[in-house]
């Protein structure tokens, strides 16, 4: 998830995220990455609209069932984020954080798709072997 926050909120969120990462590392759990964009005076509406588009693409990536489509959508989101940095809607450091979020989301989606395909392959092998044994005289 990517969101726009005020600078003082960004500092508090960053500290809380570090604490949460430390806790999840100890437990072995995985958590989604996040990125925060500092709100800027006259362009916050454009920032908000751009982040909405990137978040929508991230939601599409999370439900995608094809690895190729995941890569295409991740490329779209990355290109959009680069354009936002280019026109001054985020800093280079914020862009790096956004790209980390996009990469993490894409990696998780590919991992999920591969696990689903692996489960289908195992089930398919089991049932094909089951049917072969049953049809023997």
N, C-alpha and C positions, 0 to 999 in steps of 0.2 A: 504494500500500500504506500502511496505517496501522498503527502499532504502539505499544505501551505500553513505556516505558523509564524507568529511574531518572534523576534530574536530571543527575548527572555524565555518564551515557552520552548524554543528550540533547545536552549541550554538544559532546561529541566528534563525535557524528553530524552535528550542524548544521554544524560546521566542515568535516567531510569532504564533506558534500553541497555546500557552497559551492565547494570545490575542484573537485569533479566537474562542477558546472555550468559553471565557468570553462573547464575542459578541453573539454567537449562544445560550448560556444558556439564555440570556436575551430575545432573540426572540422566544425561544422554538423550534428552528430548531435542527435537528440531523445532525451530520457530521461523516464521516468515520474516524476511528482511523488510525494513522500512526505510524510507528516506523523507527528509523534511526540507522544504524549500522556504527560505525566509521571505516573508511578504514585503514587497517593495511598493512604495508610495503610489504612483500613478498607473502602475501596470498590474496590480493584484488581480483584477478581473481577468485579464488575459492569462495570467499565471494559473488562476483557478480553472479556466476553460481548457487550457492545455493539459493540466494535470488530470482533469476529468477524462479527456480523450485517452491519455496514457493508461489510467486506471481501468477504463473500459476494455482496452486491448489486453491488459493483464488478466481481467476476468475471463476474456475469451480464451486466453492461453490456458488458464486453469481448467477449463472444461473441454479443451481440444482433445481429439482422439487420434490425431495423425501427427507424427513427429515432424514431417516436412512442413505442415501448417504451423506448428509451434515455432519453428525456425523463421518462417516468413513473418509471422505476427511479432516475434521478438525483434526482428529487423525493422519492422514498421515503427514499433514503440521506440527503439533506439534512435532511429532517424528523426522521429518527432522530438525526442528529448534533445538531440544535437541541434535541431533547428531552434528550439527554445533557448538554448544556451547562446547560440549564434546571434539571436536578436536581443539578448540581454534580459531574458526572463528568469535565468538562473545562472549561478556562477559555475566555474569549472569544477569546483569541489562538489557542489550540489549535483552537477551532471554525473560525476563519477558515482555518487551514491545512488542516483536514479538508475544508472546502467547496472550497478550491482543488483538492485531489486529486480530489474528485468531479467538479468542473467540467472538469478536464483529461481525466479518463477519459471523460466523456461527449462532449467535443469530439473526442477521438481516435476514439471509436466512430462518431460521425456522419461524420467525415472518411473513415473506412474504408468505411462503408456506401455513401457517395456515390461513392467511387472504384470500388467493386465494381459499383454500378448503372451508372456511366458506361462501364465496360469492357463490360458486357453490352449496352448500347445500341450501342456502336461495333461489336462483333462481330455483333450483330443486323442492323445496317445493311449490313455487309460481306456477310453471307450472303444477305440479301434481294436485294441488288444482283447478287450472283453468280448466284442462281437466275433472276432476270429475264433476264440475258444468255444463260443456257444454254437457256432455253425459247423464245428467238426463232427464227423460221424461217430 
